[in-house]
């Protein structure tokens, strides 16, 4: 579900639950954490969307926790370098990991020095961004049905771009092609921006991408056509774009480029509860939500248990897709 479907009531209940868990602690335990600045490890370079959201969150959490929350960028390995550093930190809650979609895909793509679900504990999801199924405006496909019919008539002739092997765009396309029973040709780029430019230039015919300001502008300008959004139901902000749930290919095609906060496994539950409260409280602030939305990301917050369940289901889901498709970076 996207954050547009995330109710204010759920947000309030998450905050109340976390606050209650913290209040139940002995006075000494409450005072013990945090006792120094915290750091959020981001597995991508400064300046990008992921880094921007993490910094907005950190700024919102600092006054709530009474300690400075610092962003530490550790780019590389599609986020695995940062994940490895977080898992190697003390399980005391002072080192957090800002995880994204690639964290759930990594176990299926390469051999890791850690076990993603065993060695990390979920704190809260903070963003949910749906993917859009795009084609150039001058392409012959005006609907998902058109694309499927063309791909079945001429297998392995239609190309689609992505921001790289194992990216959300790549995995969404693989999931779709398997459900539709078609074969497309994958053309990976180094990032979503060049992939989008390749689509506009006619170098490729399809792209799955998040609703960035640039993408929305290109649709408005008539340079791109959105065939569907990868959600079960239409989004209020894009009511004229069909949802993938409408096309009759199954109810498991929803894909979101999510973001969330995790810590090393073994972090005491009361500390996880305190961190969850801080994230939920920060994400409930109008200024925080506005700043996150400004970079093209839909803000949200969840309970630790809800994010834990979602995260584990994502790992299982994309591991299965990657194995079926034979996707690997090794």
Residue, then its C-alpha position, 0 to 999 in steps of 0.5 A: x500500500x502507498x502512504x496515500x492509503x496510510x491512515x492518520x489513525x494507524x499512524x497515531x496508534x503506532x505512536x501510542x504503542x511505541x510510547x506505551x512500551x517506552x513508558x513501561x520501562x524502569x526509570x533507569x532504563x528510559x534514561x540510558x538510551x540514547x546517551x550519545x549521538x546516533x548515526x543513520x547509515x545510508x548505502x548511497x551517495x549524498x545528494x540523492x533521493x534516498x540520502x535526502x529522505x534520510x536527512x529529513x528523518x534524522x533532523x526530525x528525530x534529533x529533538x525527539x530523542x534529545x541527541x544529534x542524529x547524524x547521517x553517514x554515507x557508505x555507498x557501494x554494493x547497492x547498499x550492502x556496504x552500509x548494511x554490513x557496517x550496521x550489522x557489525x555495530x554494537x546492538x545498542x540502538x545508536x547505529x541505524x540502517x536506512x534500508x531500501x528495496x535493494x536490501x530485500x533483493x541483495x540476498x538473491x543476487x550475490x553472496x553476502x557476509x550476513x543474513x539479511x533477515x536474521x541479522x537485522x531488526x525492523x524499526x519502521x517503514x518511512x516511505x512507500x513509492x509505487x512504480x509506474x509502467x511507462x512507454x514513450x508517447x509515440x510507442x504503439x502501446x496504449x494499454x497494458x493489453x496492447x503491450x502484452x499482445x505485441x510481446x506475445x506476437x514477437x517475443x524478445x523484440x521489445x526492450x525495457x530499461x532499468x537503473x541496474x540489475x536487481x533494481x526495483x525497475x528490473x524486478x518489477x519488470x521481471x515479475x510482470x513478464x512472468x505473470x503476463x507470460x511474455x519475454x522482454x529484453x532487459x537493458x540496464x543503465x547506471x541509474x534511473x535518470x539515464x534509463x529515463x532519458x533512453x526511453x525518451x530518446x527511443x533507445x528502449x521501449x519500456x521502463x518501470x520507474x518511480x514518480x519523480x518530478x522529471x517523470x511527471x513533467x515528461x508525462x504532462x509534456x506528452x513525451x511519456x505515456x503511463x500504461x499503469x501504476x503498480x498498485x492494486x487500486x488507482x491512486x487519487x493523484x493519478x486517477x487517470x492511470x489504470x492500476x495494475x490490479x485492473x488488468x487481470x494478471x493476478x493480485x500480486x503485481x503491486x511493487x513499491x520502492x520502499x524505504x525504512x529504518x532497521x538496526x542490528x539484531x539483538x538490539x533490546x526491544x525497549x530500545x527498538x520501541x524508543x526508536x520506533x516512537x521517534x520515527x513515528x513522531x518525526x514522520x507525523x510532523x507536517x514539516x517532515x512530511x512536506x519535505x519528504x514529499x518534496x523529493x517525490x517520496x510518499x511519507x509514512x510510518x509503521x509499527x516495528x512488527x508491521x515493518x518486520x513482517x513486510x520486510x521479510x515478505x519482500x526478501x522471500x518474494x524477490x528471492x523467488x523472482x530472482x531465482x526464477x528469472x536467473x538474475x545474479x550479479x555474481 
